[in-house]
Amino acid sequence: MGSQDRLDLIRKAGVIAIMRAKSSEQLLQAAEAIRAGGVCAIEVTMTTPGALSIIEQATARRDQGVLFGAGTVLDPESARAAILAGAQFIVGPSFNPAVVEMCKRYSIPVLPGAYTPTEIIAAWESGADMVKVFPASVGGPPLIKALKAPLPQIDLVPVGGVELDNTAEFIRAGSAAVGVGGSLINDKVLEAKDFATLTERARRFVEEVARGRAR
């Protein structure tokens, strides 16, 4: 699957699930559950102990229709390690040009984090495929709408503060997709192995994205 195909998968569902996976088995189970609900991309945060090993084991067994990415990537060394472990997209909380360069070298989609127009434009000009707007909890949907007015050509992905009840509003404001953490995947649901709830949550988030796109 090429870089553009991966980006198309993310854009289609409009949701990136963010999780701290404790094992490859847990990651695969979560992936299967959210995929049943229409979400095909999971970002495993690098702050998770053993994240690279978890990604490596999971990607070796994954279904072709699911994307496993690495998040909280701060430097090119971490980006390269994640890519070699099998990460299919890279997300950062901030913009580091060297991280974008590394991802471009390997044709891996990259979503650096930014907040201001200056940061967002710099990330885009460096080759970012999409730009993560973080923390989106500060500013909310009005921030995205304000940013998209002068920057309609840039795909923005708000992360932080995205909940089921404001997803449609974030999309309506101009977001290409949203990044969702605990309100979609959290330890309580995972530890209970309540995958039916996980599937239902994913389905509802995808429905809210569709509602937002329908205006």
Secondary structure, 3 states (H helix, E strand, C coil): CCHHHHHHHHHHHCEEEEECCCCHHHHHHHHHHHHHCCCCEEEEECCCCCHHHHHHHHHHHCCCCCEEEEECCCCHHHHHHHHHHCCCCEECCCCCHHHHHHHHHCCCCEECEECCHHHHHHHHHHCCCCEEECCCCCCHHHHHHHHHCCCCCCCEEEECCCCCCCHHHHHHCCCCCEEECCCCCCHHHHHCCCHHHHHHHHHHHHHHHHHHHCC
